Amino acid sequence: MAVQGDFAEHIAVLDRLGVRAVEVRLPGNLDGVDALIMPGGESTTFSYLMDLYGLKEPILKMADAGTPIWGTCAGMIMMAKGLTEDKPTPMGLMDIEVSRNAFGRQVDSFETELAIEGIDGDPFHAVFIRAQRE
């Protein structure tokens, strides 16, 4: 899915692995797709754009047909059966309930340098994003 979020990073990794990826923005882009990654991003925006472009119904049909679908971060939120919050409306593809802001809001994300005991060398640049929790 390439409507919003970190889809470019997913495509770059798939490319390095020798997997051909297509950017899915409209239902027609799903033709011939044999697996789908729903990436991280902002879940309410993700949901809004999926509705705007008419993607939810075709993705539900793909899931019913057995197409593998993997969701990371916002993608997982969209795949959940339920949320502890009112928005967005999840698609019910995975039997989990998600708490979207279990570890804080987006502004609580941060980056820092970590010296890790047992690992020699310069400190490790670490990125901590607030995340959801099942």
C-alpha positions as CSV (number, residue, x, y, z in Angstrom):
1,M,0.0,0.0,0.0
2,A,1.4,3.4,-0.9
3,V,-1.3,5.8,0.2
4,Q,0.6,7.1,3.2
5,G,3.3,6.2,5.6
6,D,6.6,4.4,5.2
7,F,5.8,2.5,2.0
8,A,9.0,3.6,0.3
9,E,11.1,2.0,3.0
10,H,9.3,-1.3,2.6
11,I,9.7,-1.2,-1.2
12,A,13.5,-0.5,-0.8
13,V,13.9,-3.6,1.4
14,L,11.8,-5.7,-0.9
15,D,14.0,-4.5,-3.8
16,R,17.2,-5.5,-1.9
17,L,15.7,-8.9,-1.4
18,G,14.9,-9.3,-5.1
19,V,11.1,-9.0,-4.6
20,R,9.2,-7.0,-7.2
21,A,6.9,-4.5,-5.5
22,V,4.2,-2.3,-6.9
23,E,2.9,0.9,-5.3
24,V,-0.8,0.3,-4.5
25,R,-2.8,3.6,-4.4
26,L,-6.0,2.6,-6.2
27,P,-8.0,-0.6,-6.5
28,G,-6.7,-1.3,-10.0
29,N,-3.2,-1.4,-8.6
30,L,-4.2,-4.6,-6.8
31,D,-4.5,-6.6,-10.0
32,G,-1.9,-9.3,-10.0
33,V,-0.7,-8.6,-6.5
34,D,-0.1,-11.9,-4.7
35,A,0.7,-10.4,-1.2
36,L,0.2,-7.0,0.4
37,I,2.0,-5.0,3.0
38,M,0.1,-2.3,4.8
39,P,2.8,-0.1,6.2
40,G,3.2,2.1,9.2
41,G,2.0,5.7,9.1
42,E,-0.8,7.6,10.8
43,S,-3.8,5.3,11.1
44,T,-6.6,7.8,10.9
45,T,-5.1,9.3,7.7
46,F,-4.5,5.8,6.4
47,S,-8.1,4.9,7.0
48,Y,-9.4,8.1,5.4
49,L,-7.3,7.6,2.3
50,M,-8.3,3.9,2.0
51,D,-12.0,5.1,2.1
52,L,-11.4,7.9,-0.3
53,Y,-9.7,5.7,-2.9
54,G,-12.0,2.7,-2.4
55,L,-9.4,0.3,-1.2
56,K,-11.0,-1.4,1.8
57,E,-13.5,-3.6,0.0
58,P,-11.0,-5.0,-2.6
59,I,-8.5,-5.7,0.2
60,L,-11.2,-7.5,2.2
61,K,-11.9,-9.6,-0.9
62,M,-8.2,-10.4,-1.3
63,A,-8.0,-11.5,2.4
64,D,-11.1,-13.7,1.9
65,A,-9.4,-15.3,-1.1
66,G,-6.4,-16.1,1.0
67,T,-4.0,-13.5,-0.1
68,P,-1.3,-12.9,2.6
69,I,-1.5,-9.4,4.1
70,W,1.0,-8.0,6.6
71,G,0.4,-4.9,8.6
72,T,3.1,-2.9,10.4
73,C,2.1,-0.2,12.9
74,A,-0.8,1.7,11.3
75,G,-1.2,-1.3,8.9
76,M,-1.7,-3.6,11.9
77,I,-4.2,-1.1,13.4
78,M,-6.2,-1.2,10.2
79,M,-6.1,-5.1,10.2
80,A,-7.3,-5.4,13.8
81,K,-10.7,-6.8,14.7
82,G,-11.1,-4.0,17.3
83,L,-9.6,-0.9,18.8
84,T,-9.8,0.5,22.3
85,E,-10.4,3.9,20.7
86,D,-13.3,5.1,18.5
87,K,-11.2,5.8,15.4
88,P,-10.3,4.7,12.9
89,T,-12.7,1.8,12.0
90,P,-10.5,-1.3,11.6
91,M,-11.0,-3.9,8.8
92,G,-11.3,-6.9,11.1
93,L,-8.7,-9.0,9.3
94,M,-6.8,-10.1,12.4
95,D,-8.3,-11.4,15.6
96,I,-6.7,-8.8,17.9
97,E,-7.8,-5.7,19.7
98,V,-5.3,-2.8,19.6
99,S,-4.7,0.2,21.8
100,R,-3.4,2.8,19.4
101,N,-1.6,5.1,21.8
102,A,-0.7,2.6,24.5
103,F,2.8,4.1,24.8
104,G,2.0,7.7,24.2
105,R,1.2,9.9,21.2
106,Q,3.3,10.5,18.2
107,V,5.0,13.5,19.9
108,D,6.4,11.1,22.5
109,S,8.7,9.4,19.9
110,F,12.4,10.3,20.1
111,E,15.9,9.4,19.0
112,T,19.0,9.0,21.2
113,E,22.5,7.5,21.2
114,L,22.8,4.4,23.4
115,A,25.9,2.8,24.7
116,I,25.0,-0.9,24.9
117,E,26.8,-3.0,27.4
118,G,28.7,-5.9,25.7
119,I,28.8,-4.2,22.3
120,D,32.1,-2.4,21.6
121,G,32.3,0.8,19.5
122,D,30.4,4.0,19.2
123,P,27.0,4.4,20.8
124,F,24.1,3.0,18.8
125,H,21.7,5.4,17.2
126,A,18.3,4.3,18.5
127,V,14.8,5.4,17.4
128,F,12.0,5.0,19.8
129,I,8.5,5.4,18.3
130,R,5.5,5.3,20.4
131,A,3.6,2.2,19.4
132,Q,0.3,0.4,19.7
133,R,-0.2,-2.6,21.9
134,E,-2.3,-5.7,21.4
